[in-house]
Amino acid sequence: MASNVKRKTTFGTSYVDHFSPALPEATPKAINVILSFEEALKLHLSLGQLLGHLNGYNRSTSDGKRTAVNLCVYTKQQRIAVVEGRIRRPGKDEVVENVGDAASPE
């Protein structure tokens, strides 16, 4: 009887403001990043810490509204860094680069 119970397969999604650097045409449609339970907990904690920090900004100002999370994925080192970033200003062609903001992976 337990085999008839439906289980969740997706636990939430979010939209990305932009990728930096811009992705080439040949980029795969999706890339799966598989984390162990312990590493996922570290990522969860890192996001929580940064979100708490970002929450201290005055969100009624334009700079406060532009605060963002930058997940910097180092594919060769197989690491993810969680750093503060900025979203692009709506309606402007401004490119805000966050590459290199993260601490270098070991």
Rosetta silent file (secondary structure, phi, psi, omega in degrees, C-alpha in Angstrom):
SEQUENCE: MASNVKRKTTFGTSYVDHFSPALPEATPKAINVILSFEEALKLHLSLGQLLGHLNGYNRSTSDGKRTAVNLCVYTKQQRIAVVEGRIRRPGKDEVVENVGDAASPE
SCORE:     score description
SCORE:     0.000 S_00000001
   1 L     0.000  -33.518 -179.560    0.000    0.000    0.000 S_00000001
   2 H   -64.251  -23.845 -179.109    2.885    2.404    0.689 S_00000001
   3 H   -69.559  -15.805  178.311    3.935    2.150   -2.960 S_00000001
   4 H   -85.886   -8.406 -178.317    0.776    4.083   -3.931 S_00000001
   5 L   -75.733  127.300  178.419    1.774    7.104   -1.866 S_00000001
   6 L   -75.798  140.650  178.426    2.890   10.009   -4.038 S_00000001
   7 L  -120.191  147.092  177.120    6.234   11.566   -3.134 S_00000001
   8 L   -67.155  143.589  173.832    7.540   14.991   -4.044 S_00000001
   9 L  -115.804  -20.263  177.016   10.213   15.086   -6.715 S_00000001
  10 L  -126.300  135.261 -175.223   10.744   18.873   -6.813 S_00000001
  11 L  -115.175   19.427  176.898   11.017   20.967   -3.671 S_00000001
  12 L   133.531  154.715  177.242   10.993   24.457   -5.129 S_00000001
  13 L  -138.905  163.743  176.060   12.476   26.570   -7.883 S_00000001
  14 L  -142.638  153.644  177.036   13.767   30.110   -8.273 S_00000001
  15 L   -95.071  144.916 -179.423   14.388   32.336  -11.251 S_00000001
  16 L   -94.009  133.709  176.298   17.877   33.616  -12.058 S_00000001
  17 L   -68.806  -49.597  177.308   18.397   37.336  -12.711 S_00000001
  18 L  -165.620  161.740  174.236   21.418   36.709  -14.952 S_00000001
  19 L  -105.488  141.259  178.793   24.446   34.488  -15.480 S_00000001
  20 L  -137.395  121.722   -2.055   27.915   35.953  -15.351 S_00000001
  21 L   -69.547  165.504 -179.901   29.797   35.462  -17.567 S_00000001
  22 L   -58.635  144.561 -177.277   27.107   35.068  -20.239 S_00000001
  23 L   -82.386  137.056  176.960   26.511   31.464  -21.246 S_00000001
  24 L   -71.685  162.719 -178.680   27.556   30.344  -24.732 S_00000001
  25 L   -57.334  -33.931 -175.365   24.991   28.851  -27.117 S_00000001
  26 L   -79.324    4.876 -179.515   26.417   25.347  -26.632 S_00000001
  27 L   -63.481  135.338  177.473   25.653   25.358  -22.899 S_00000001
  28 L   -58.443  152.656 -179.064   23.609   22.316  -21.843 S_00000001
  29 L   -61.531  -35.831  179.394   19.923   22.957  -21.144 S_00000001
  30 L  -147.709  146.913  175.375   20.381   21.852  -17.530 S_00000001
  31 L  -126.542  124.534  177.571   23.283   20.945  -15.264 S_00000001
  32 L   -89.721  131.490  175.609   22.670   18.830  -12.182 S_00000001
  33 L  -112.015  109.201 -176.042   24.770   19.628   -9.110 S_00000001
  34 L   -95.782  123.936 -179.646   24.689   16.627   -6.775 S_00000001
  35 L  -118.588  142.853  171.798   25.541   17.328   -3.125 S_00000001
  36 L   -68.198  165.398  179.498   25.907   14.925   -0.224 S_00000001
  37 H   -57.869  -44.550 -178.749   23.572   15.520    2.700 S_00000001
  38 H   -64.486  -42.398  179.151   26.387   17.089    4.736 S_00000001
  39 H   -68.681  -34.562  176.707   27.459   19.399    1.891 S_00000001
  40 H   -65.283  -37.252  176.173   23.821   20.378    1.285 S_00000001
  41 H   -64.102  -39.755  177.074   23.563   21.345    4.966 S_00000001
  42 H   -62.326  -42.634  178.417   26.658   23.542    4.570 S_00000001
  43 H   -63.728  -42.291  178.022   25.075   25.219    1.538 S_00000001
  44 H   -58.993  -46.465  179.072   21.828   25.694    3.467 S_00000001
  45 H   -64.335  -42.859  179.364   23.725   27.324    6.345 S_00000001
  46 H   -60.437  -45.286  178.125   25.736   29.518    3.980 S_00000001
  47 H   -62.577  -42.748  179.016   22.563   30.753    2.277 S_00000001
  48 H   -61.010  -42.336  178.981   20.932   31.407    5.645 S_00000001
  49 H   -63.961  -45.144 -179.671   23.911   33.442    6.832 S_00000001
  50 H   -67.840  -41.123  179.092   24.014   35.549    3.677 S_00000001
  51 H   -62.639  -37.488  175.373   20.241   36.072    3.633 S_00000001
  52 H   -63.096  -40.263  177.478   20.418   37.279    7.236 S_00000001
  53 H   -64.658  -47.298 -179.561   23.161   39.696    6.226 S_00000001
  54 H   -63.841  -30.089 -179.662   21.199   40.962    3.197 S_00000001
  55 L   -65.150  -18.138  179.178   18.114   41.420    5.374 S_00000001
  56 L   -77.297  -12.300  179.088   19.980   44.176    7.214 S_00000001
  57 L   -79.040  152.160  178.023   19.911   46.424    4.143 S_00000001
  58 L   -78.453  105.037 -175.443   17.184   49.022    3.684 S_00000001
  59 L   -77.041   -1.656  175.946   15.025   47.432    0.980 S_00000001
  60 L   -85.079   -7.199  176.554   13.137   50.689    0.368 S_00000001
  61 L   -97.361  158.584 -179.520   16.207   52.070   -1.450 S_00000001
  62 H   -65.660  -37.942  177.372   17.188   51.078   -4.995 S_00000001
  63 H   -65.547  -39.005  178.412   20.554   49.730   -3.784 S_00000001
  64 H   -64.549  -36.865  179.073   18.807   47.718   -1.097 S_00000001
  65 H   -71.330  -22.695 -177.962   16.424   46.219   -3.656 S_00000001
  66 L   -86.222   -4.538  179.685   19.362   45.199   -5.875 S_00000001
  67 E   -61.754  145.588 -175.013   20.993   43.026   -3.205 S_00000001
  68 E  -153.345  170.361  173.884   21.306   39.440   -4.314 S_00000001
  69 E  -102.884  130.255  175.667   22.893   36.068   -3.700 S_00000001
  70 E  -109.371  110.499  173.372   25.705   35.031   -6.025 S_00000001
  71 E   -90.705  105.973 -177.688   26.201   31.270   -6.156 S_00000001
  72 E   -95.022  111.819 -176.380   29.670   30.979   -7.645 S_00000001
  73 E  -100.165  117.516  175.466   30.150   27.454   -8.999 S_00000001
  74 E   -95.905  100.491 -173.724   33.726   26.342   -9.560 S_00000001
  75 L   -67.528  -39.718 -178.243   33.252   23.390  -11.890 S_00000001
  76 L   -71.561  -36.495  179.136   36.876   22.200  -11.929 S_00000001
  77 L   -87.036   -6.896 -178.678   37.289   22.398   -8.149 S_00000001
  78 L    54.510   52.750 -179.759   33.757   21.035   -7.596 S_00000001
  79 E  -133.953  154.863  174.317   32.913   23.808   -5.135 S_00000001
  80 E  -126.016  127.416  175.143   30.123   26.323   -4.634 S_00000001
  81 E  -108.539  141.225  178.530   30.767   29.656   -2.925 S_00000001
  82 E  -108.610  113.475 -177.347   27.933   31.785   -1.534 S_00000001
  83 E  -134.457  161.632  177.609   28.724   35.505   -1.837 S_00000001
  84 E   -73.286  141.194  179.529   26.874   38.801   -1.925 S_00000001
  85 E  -140.359 -171.369  178.158   25.940   40.078   -5.365 S_00000001
  86 E  -137.035  140.093  172.921   23.756   42.601   -7.164 S_00000001
  87 L   -83.248  162.976  177.842   20.964   42.129   -9.698 S_00000001
  88 L   -72.670  153.657  176.816   20.903   44.197  -12.850 S_00000001
  89 L   -75.394  131.855  179.879   18.914   47.410  -12.905 S_00000001
  90 L   -58.968  133.575  175.223   15.595   46.910  -14.701 S_00000001
  91 L    80.713    4.055  179.679   15.528   48.386  -18.187 S_00000001
  92 L  -118.343  153.026  179.454   19.254   49.074  -18.387 S_00000001
  93 L   -88.400   10.479 -178.710   21.970   47.259  -20.298 S_00000001
  94 L   -59.182  133.020  176.126   24.307   47.525  -17.353 S_00000001
  95 L  -108.362  119.433  178.400   26.275   44.348  -16.769 S_00000001
  96 L  -102.866  112.342 -177.830   27.214   43.765  -13.157 S_00000001
  97 L   -93.418  128.134  176.822   30.028   41.236  -12.968 S_00000001
  98 L  -111.409   -0.373 -179.452   30.452   39.276   -9.751 S_00000001
  99 L   -62.778  132.593 -179.852   33.042   36.818  -11.023 S_00000001
 100 L    93.623   -9.268  177.800   36.058   36.918   -8.790 S_00000001
 101 L   -71.647  -30.336 -177.745   34.119   38.286   -5.814 S_00000001
 102 L   -75.118  151.381  175.379   34.138   34.883   -4.182 S_00000001
 103 L   -62.267  142.004 -178.801   37.137   33.719   -2.243 S_00000001
 104 L   -63.379  137.095  178.538   39.393   31.573   -4.383 S_00000001
 105 L   -69.759  151.796 -179.442   38.783   27.862   -3.903 S_00000001
 106 L   -71.948    0.000    0.000   41.557   25.900   -2.298 S_00000001
